[in-house]
Amino acid sequence: MSTSPKTTSNKHLSFAEALEKLAPVTLEEMDAVKLMNRIDTKYVTDESTLIQILSEAAKAGYRVLETEGMRISPYDSVYFDTAGLKMFYDHHNRRLVRQKVRTRSYVNSGATFLEIKRKNNKGRTKKKRIGIPVTELKDFSADSNACEYLADHSWFSARELTPAVETLFHRITLVNPAMTERLTIDTLLCFNNYRSGKQSSLQNAVIIELKQDGRADSRMKNILLDLRVKPVRVSKYCIGVTLTDPSAKTGRFKEKVRTIEKIIGNKLVTI
């Protein structure tokens, strides 16, 4: 597995003290909030604002996922695409019905999955996945079960796809008291582009994703509004391509990069 690229010398804040104020929730309890068919709302903020969000979440009774005594979990995801970056351009060109194919490893446990994310024209995201060995994170093409699963649940075959961008990050996961929503908070986001060889990071930016079934009220939305954290439609994969693939046509996503730079007060760099 890759290590995070050293693209900046930024010092990162610690969230340990803020996380200690939240009661824990177990992975088993989290099974009730999988939300595999869901509506997602994404937000972008910075690390200092995240500490305030965690403080307010604790007051509102949110709980934090704790596994083996840890409340922050490292993830390693590899996004696959065609030679012509069809999945990237479907998103860039605002195609409402689209898919993304990735592998994802939960670094602490080694649990690894092939995942197909599908978005429909009503804005709902549905995710399907199958377990694979961690050794297949970057290449599952020799795994007949994984290839069949991909063919059954996506528009693509394994022979069409190769690794495009690896995304590494640390995740905090919160659930509300009613267990009707899940909040994922991603920090230390870094990108490795397998095709261009370039690397980048989002420095002190934080990507938050509020995942709901669309029917329940959300106290978190009010917390974010009070702290002036606004929704931003952002894809980690698309931002990763924009930052690390100079040959890609990234016009619309360059605006997203500028938005992130404004939020963190710094320019994102690529090496």
Secondary structure, DSSP 8 states (H G I E B T S, - for coil): ---------------HHHHHTSEEE-HHHHGGG--SEEEEEEEEEEHHHHHHHHHHHHHTT-EEE-BTTBSSEEEEEEEEE-TT-HHHHHHHTT-SSEEEEEEEEETTT--EEEEEEEE-TTSEEEEEEEEE-GGGSS--TT-HHHHHHHHHHSS--GGG-EEEEEEEEEEEEEE-TTS-EEEEEEEEEEEEETTT--EEE-TTEEEEEEEE-SSS--HHHHHHHHTT--B----HHHHHHHHH-TTS--HHHHHHHHHHHHHHTS---B-
